[in-house]
Amino acid sequence: MQVTIMFMSGVDDGRSLHFESETDGQFVHDEWTIRMGREGDNDIVLRDRFTSRHHARLLWKQDSWWLEDQKSTNGTFVENDDDFFNDTRVQLLPLQEGQLFRVGRTWLRIEVSAPL
Amino acid sequence: MSDFSRDNLSDFVRDVMIVARQEAHRMRHYFIGVEHLFIGLLEIKGGITTSLLADEGLLIEYVIDAIRRRTGKGSRDRIWPDLPDTPRAKIIMGIAQELAFEEGRKNIQERDLLMAILEENDNIPVRVLNALGINMPVFRENARTRQVKRSVTGTFTKIDIAATFEGDLDHDQMFILRRMFHGYSEVRIEARLTRGFSSAVVLIATPIHADQRADASVVVKIGPSDAIQEEAIRYDRYVKNTLPPLTARLEDRPIAPDNSNYAALKYTLLTDTQGQAMDLGMMLNDWTALELGKWLYDQLYRTFGDRWWKQSRKYVFEAWKEYEWLLPPALTLQYIDTPDNTPVPPGTTIIKPGKRPKLDEVEYGAIVQVANYIVQKVDPDKGTIWLALGDGMNTPRASEIEVTNIDFSQDTYFRGEAVEKIYGRVWRTRHERLLDAVRALQPDFDLKGEFISVNQHRLPNPLRSYMIMLEHPVEGMLSVIHGDLHPGNILIGPNHSALLIDFAHTRNGHTLFDWANLEVSLLAEIFTKNIRPDWSGVREVFEHIYAAYRGQTVHEGDPIEALAIQQLVGSLRRIVRECVSSPNKLTEFYIGVFFCSMRAVTWENTLSLAGRRLLFLLAALAVEQFRDEMKPDSKDKSSNATATDQTRSGEA
């Protein structure tokens, strides 16, 4: 399985990262984990002073993507439909493909995977 | 994808790049992203981008701040060298270069850059424009075809000022009027509506075509652009869908020229049969108190009540959440520049959201750290920002703190920003400000004690009461409220119907705020007009208000004002009683009267001395009434009232 994550803000805005379950992240018992944070051992290393060392992770399980905060200091968010300027903080939330989410100050997006 | 070279930039885009770098530095981002490029396009006046946004009724500063809010300010610590372009910024410059080549040019011009940002369609500025309600396909088409115009062309709209008009219009106001009525040959300024206490100008204007045909008159409000922008947003959010069928409505988007600090709004106007338009302030001389009271109930309250004040639900809050913003800032700090990782100096008072800070206990000279407060207002010329707990739209604008001596060439602050941390030294407290405002009234009574003596009454000293009043839990009702209900914002339409304008403070809030505010402004406006400005004149009027509040009956031979005040207060009470959370308990109303009165006491430049004096006494009376009702069985204990609750007269 494959997924592409795109940076939607910050110094890496516009950069996209491609992941394959066989080589990237952790794939255990049909669950695939992609870790995000400031530290170099994450799958997505964020150049953002407002992210924690191990800030949040993306999980593929039960045929969908989940976003999970890892007790970060500055929080993990998704956009708020009612108020563009007050994002909704999340602990664990299923993500739609194409939905934006924020880790610290950095916005990211799971790209719609191109059919093979 | 074409690569672009920085040599291929027009002078305009070269300037955009310089501004983009400055913006990146000010925001401590240390990279050049699309957001910085777009802000560059916005900060250089006279271009296509600013003119397109002005057409959308969006204030340039507002859009810039919205983008800044979206990205947030970075930290002072840098974690990479130089100022790299983001991958997306590079892509966009590449698109811009291609667009230039398609036109047979090498130089990238403003339109190329703007079109590249809009066509890429996946960047922060586009997301913000979408969120601000811009129709992107239309906007893109306009961006593609818009001619660069350095000045407004076309027919010159003549401004004709009617003989009955009082006062002047300044250059900025005339400019905005011409912009608003562009295409008409003439606009006749009929009247200036009496205003409350804001700095806005409200006019009645009639646009006239070249063939002398006049269109319907409209109400034009010209004011500081951020306030006008806010009003349009609040109108959309709270007002638009809740208006009665026949009333003043906001027309179009606001006019916000990119080279003015003013903006303007236009409300449709419904006039009476003679085509006269007037606000309630103008009627106050003609109507008796009884007529006024009846009109307030039958027209104003009934017309708007169904969708606003009567659509209420229980609301329990501490008074400060709804009312603290009426008082002067809790603290004024002198900014102390502090690097990001400085340890907190010993003895520092830390103020952050959460538990309400005891700001009134912080003393002169103390060092204060304010964390995660929201910027309400920015004045770069004065080097001052105003912070508060919330943004006033979703969360209360309470615990305001003013920070002065900021060097805006080094640092930037923007409206809506959540400031992570800022240090300052206290140089003025709220108590000092209030004390100064009350001393300016030259009181002939002692301000130090718990009580003040007024006529033969001993009333709680407002200066010693406001802190406790702020903390008081209130059981009230919540509904859409106008937020600035006073005679200047209430218009009289056909058949004496009630129309409202000015929705800059409209929100979901304490229902009785509107009626406390209206009562306070009516009492000050009507009954201090022709009195001796000394204390004896004020005391006389106050005595009548006292009697009305305490439910004392008016006797034969009492002055006519006594009866008028009783009738007015009585009819307002009828509305108030329909809006309280528990029948016959007016404590929540007296809280409103107290804070609305205290606010007006500080209006040295806009309210007469007699008005401010009267309202200071009214504040004291409101505390007295509040305390009385708080007593377990208030009916038996009303210490110096001569009448009981049943005889509160004046009610219909």
Interface residues (C-beta under 8 A of the other chain):
Chain A: F7 M8 S9 G10 V11 D12 D13 G14 R15 R47 R49 F50 D83 F84 F85 N86 R105
Chain B: H29 Y30 F31 G33 V34 E35 A66 R69 R70 T71 G72 G74 S75 D77 I79 W80 P84 T86 P87 R88 A89 K90 I91 D122 N123 I124 V128 A131 N394 G416
